[in-house]
Amino acid sequence: MFIDKETASGAEVKASVLHGVKELKIESRRLDAPEPLDVQVAVQSTGLCGSDLHYFNHYRNGDIIVREPLTLGHESSGVVTAVGAEVTSLKVGDRVALEVGLPCKECGLCQEGRYNICKSLRFRSSAKSFPHFQGTLQERINHPAVYCHKLPPNVPQELGAILEPLGVAIHGTRRAALPPNSTVLIFGAGAVGLLCAAMAKYTGAKRVIIADIQADRTAFAVANNFADAQIVVPMKRFEAIKEKLAFAKEVVSLALQENGGKEVDAVFECTGVESCLQAAIYTTRPGGRIMLIGMGQPIQTLPISAAALREVDLVGVFRYANTYEEAIRIVADKSSRLPDLSLLVTQRFQGFEGIRPAFDMAGRVKDDEGNLVLKVVVNL
């Protein structure tokens, strides 16, 4: 065990704390020495996620309402600064990626290895559990060593932070069980959609088509080998279900054109938008799968018979489980089958004073120079 004198007696650390809608404050909080099975980590890089942005903009995320001041951030990497008495897997100075969901380890789901859907899971920066499990936008945190994954020398800190959303893509492709030489359609060319496209190609998909309402995003995906073809979805809104389904079929026709007139083997729906899921059902071949990754309106109207009568499976994907080891290996190997994931980090902000402008930037499509905004990272 190594704990310096200051850490042993506890210390004050800086933290970014959300107190209301867009109300961020930099505060000090007490951090005790790590427990026997914990390590203390100096957080270095944190990517901002869509859920962080929802909390920042609305002080809630869907039905989950913030009930006490909350530190955001959960896509993070850092450096071990102290280790608990029983920790043997890590040492001071090790660089680690943080897996921030802590399950109970005792329920049936945990025993099955599906700890991501453990009913008692506590997830940093989420207001679902109470007291809230504080996020990673703070100087240092104590975290169980088993959920701190050591980074090899050739994986930089920012890529260490990308491993968290990459885990979502890995989990999604596992559950998709893509057949060899499959064709895949991705709805949504944000960071998660691009990572799903990358993993589909990595796992052997023959053709990956990506769709988004932003032409610059789909062009980025094709130009940088995340996808093979692109669809720019017209930006239209309808109220009547008949009009919505007609528009979904319009999107289907665009997808079929990009796939030689054939339906696709699988769709990764990464937007949560109702019309995209409707189009996904129509576009997927009989016996194919739709991966439900995007979080949208909790109640949607779908052409369910079009799925049921063709045995199109709707498969839920919630976060990830047991993905970090594979994610680290994939990134470290630098396979030619994988695009350059560092390109996803499009804007960087430094220090605690950069957190507020980072959130402002994360809500934009492009920055002041006209560059795409995909993944905004705060480096502390």
URSULHU-V199475 format. One record per backbone hydrogen bond with DSSP energy under -0.5 kcal/mol. CO is the residue of the C=O (numbers start at 1). NH is the residue of the N-H. Records with the same first field share a line. If there is no record, write none. Layout:
CO=NH + NH
//
This chain:
2=83
4=8
5=9
7=10
11=31
13=29
14=139
15=17 + 27
17=19 + 25
18=70
20=23
22=24
23=19 + 20
25=17 + 27
27=15
29=13
31=11
35=38
36=86
37=145
38=84
39=143
40=81 + 82
41=43 + 141
42=79
44=380
45=77
46=378
47=74 + 75
49=53
50=54
51=55
52=56
53=57
54=58 + 60
55=59
56=22
59=66
61=64
63=65
64=61
70=18 + 72
71=135
72=137
73=136
74=76
75=47
76=98
77=44 + 45
78=96
79=42
80=93
82=40
84=87
86=88
91=94
94=80
95=151
96=78
97=99 + 149
98=100
100=102 + 124
101=103
102=122
107=111
108=112
109=114
110=113
114=117
115=118
118=121
122=102
123=126
126=133
132=134
133=125
136=138
137=16
139=43
141=41
143=39
144=147
145=148
147=99 + 149
148=150
149=97
152=155
154=156
156=160
157=161
158=162
159=163
161=164
162=166
163=167
164=168
165=169
166=170
167=171
168=172
169=173
170=174
171=175
172=176
173=177 + 178
179=182
182=206 + 207
183=265 + 266
184=209
185=187 + 268
186=188 + 211
187=270
190=194
191=195
192=196
193=197
194=198
195=199
196=200
197=201
198=202
199=203
200=205
201=204
204=181
207=184
208=228 + 229
209=186
210=231
211=188
212=233
213=215
214=217 + 218
215=219
216=220
217=221
218=222
219=223
220=224
221=226 + 227
222=225
229=210
231=212 + 233
234=236
240=244
241=245
242=246
243=247
244=248
245=249
246=250
247=251
248=252
249=253
250=254
251=255
252=256
253=257
254=258
255=259
256=259 + 261
257=260
259=262
264=285
265=289
266=185
267=269 + 291
268=187 + 270
269=293 + 294
272=297
273=276 + 277
274=278
275=279
276=280
277=281
278=282
279=283
280=284
283=264
285=288
288=313
289=267
290=292 + 315
291=269 + 293
292=317
294=296
300=302
302=304
303=306 + 307
304=307 + 308
305=309
307=310 + 312
308=311
310=287
311=313
313=290 + 315
314=316
315=292
317=319
323=327
324=328
325=329
326=330
327=331
328=332
329=333
330=334 + 335
335=338
339=341
340=343
341=344
342=345
344=346 + 375
347=377
349=379
351=354
352=355
354=358
355=359
356=360
357=361
358=362
359=363
360=363
361=364
365=373
367=370
371=367
372=374
375=346 + 347
376=48
377=349 + 379
378=46 + 380
379=351
//
